[in-house]
Amino acid sequence: MAAVEQKRKVVADNRRARYHYEIGEVFEAGLMLTGTEVKSLRTGKATIAESYASAEKGEIFLINATIPEFAQGNRFNHEPKRPRKLLLKAREIAKMAQGIEREGMTIVPLRIYFNDRGFAKIEVAMARGKKLHDKRETEKLRDWNREKSRLLRDRG
């Protein structure tokens, strides 16, 4: 697992997703990008914090993800917030569409990265929104684990 993580160059990370959502099944998908989008991603300025994915006509699209314009892109530049198609297998698309329609789940992007072959990939997850009391419980648990590690470190 650690060897796999070293080969990835993480471009954008959605750190708040685990706080706002209960993460279910995680999928790795390709991104259909233009040339200037790939060049802009390599600079590491993308944002996926307020983005989500939606199923339309048997395809999954990443909505509201910001990939800023490439500085040297001139007239061939891309639109920063355009919907981008996710490249998944048909079985995975069907599973996600079913989760959205029947179970009321959301498709949340977790991170965008470049794999060892240099392809831009996105990690998306089926997630269910947490209620306020669940968020408080998560915070309490995180604080307790932090305090517990401090006590153990000081003790021995």
C-alpha positions in Angstrom: 0.0 0.0 0.0 2.8 2.4 0.9 4.6 1.7 -2.4 1.4 2.5 -4.3 1.0 5.8 -2.5 4.6 6.9 -3.3 4.0 6.6 -7.1 1.0 8.9 -6.9 1.3 12.7 -7.3 -1.7 14.0 -5.6 -3.0 17.2 -7.3 -6.2 17.9 -5.3 -7.5 16.4 -2.0 -11.0 16.8 -0.6 -10.2 16.6 3.1 -13.7 17.8 4.2 -15.4 14.9 2.5 -14.8 12.5 5.3 -16.1 15.0 7.8 -19.4 15.8 5.9 -20.1 12.3 4.5 -20.0 8.6 5.5 -17.8 7.2 2.8 -18.9 3.9 1.3 -17.5 2.2 -1.7 -14.5 3.9 -3.4 -13.9 3.8 -7.1 -10.9 4.9 -9.2 -11.9 6.6 -12.5 -10.2 8.3 -15.4 -10.9 11.9 -16.3 -11.7 13.0 -19.9 -9.5 16.2 -20.1 -8.2 18.6 -22.7 -4.5 19.3 -23.1 -4.5 22.6 -21.2 -6.4 21.0 -18.3 -3.7 18.3 -18.0 -1.0 21.0 -18.0 -2.9 23.0 -15.4 -3.4 19.9 -13.2 0.4 19.3 -13.3 0.9 22.7 -11.6 -1.3 21.4 -8.7 -3.8 24.2 -8.4 -7.1 22.2 -8.9 -9.9 22.4 -6.3 -12.5 19.7 -5.7 -13.8 20.8 -2.3 -17.3 21.8 -3.4 -17.6 19.4 -6.3 -19.8 16.3 -6.8 -20.6 13.8 -9.6 -23.9 13.1 -11.2 -25.2 10.3 -13.5 -26.8 11.5 -16.8 -27.8 9.2 -19.7 -25.6 6.3 -18.6 -22.5 8.4 -18.0 -21.0 10.0 -14.8 -19.9 13.7 -14.9 -17.8 15.6 -12.4 -19.6 18.9 -11.7 -18.2 22.1 -10.2 -14.6 21.0 -10.0 -12.2 23.9 -10.6 -9.2 23.4 -12.8 -7.8 26.9 -13.4 -6.8 28.1 -16.9 -3.3 27.3 -18.0 -1.2 30.5 -18.1 0.3 29.8 -21.5 -2.9 28.4 -23.0 -4.0 31.6 -25.0 -7.1 31.0 -27.1 -7.0 27.2 -26.7 -7.6 27.4 -23.0 -10.4 25.5 -21.3 -13.4 26.7 -19.2 -12.4 26.3 -15.5 -15.6 24.8 -14.1 -16.9 22.8 -17.1 -18.5 19.4 -16.4 -15.9 16.6 -17.0 -16.8 13.0 -18.0 -15.5 10.3 -15.7 -14.2 7.1 -17.4 -15.6 4.1 -15.6 -16.7 0.6 -16.5 -20.4 0.1 -17.3 -20.9 -2.1 -14.2 -19.5 0.7 -12.0 -21.6 3.3 -13.7 -24.8 1.2 -13.1 -23.9 0.6 -9.5 -23.4 4.4 -8.9 -26.6 5.3 -10.7 -28.5 2.8 -8.6 -27.0 4.2 -5.4 -28.1 7.7 -6.4 -31.6 6.8 -7.4 -32.6 4.2 -4.9 -30.5 4.7 -1.8 -30.2 8.5 -1.9 -26.4 8.5 -1.9 -24.0 11.1 -3.4 -20.9 10.6 -5.5 -18.1 12.6 -3.8 -14.7 13.1 -5.3 -11.9 12.3 -2.8 -8.7 13.2 -4.6 -7.3 13.8 -8.1 -3.8 12.4 -8.8 -1.4 11.2 -11.5 -0.7 7.5 -11.4 2.7 5.9 -12.1 2.0 6.0 -15.9 1.2 9.7 -15.9 -2.5 9.5 -16.4 -4.8 11.8 -14.4 -7.1 9.7 -12.2 -9.8 10.6 -9.7 -10.9 8.7 -6.6 -14.7 9.0 -6.1 -16.8 7.4 -3.4 -20.4 6.6 -2.8 -21.3 8.6 0.3 -24.2 9.4 2.5 -24.4 12.8 4.2 -23.8 13.0 7.9 -26.3 14.6 10.3 -25.0 17.2 12.8 -24.9 14.8 15.7 -22.8 12.4 13.6 -20.3 15.2 12.9 -20.1 16.0 16.6 -19.5 12.3 17.4 -16.7 12.2 14.8 -15.1 15.3 16.3 -15.3 13.8 19.8 -13.7 10.6 18.7 -10.9 12.4 16.9 -10.2 14.6 20.0 -10.2 11.5 22.2 -7.8 9.6 19.9 -5.5 12.7 19.8 -5.6 13.0 23.7 -5.1 9.2 24.1 -2.0 9.3 21.9 -0.6 12.3 23.9 -1.1 10.4 27.1 0.6 7.3 25.8 3.5 9.2 24.4 4.1 11.2 27.7 3.7 8.0 29.8 6.1 5.7 28.0 
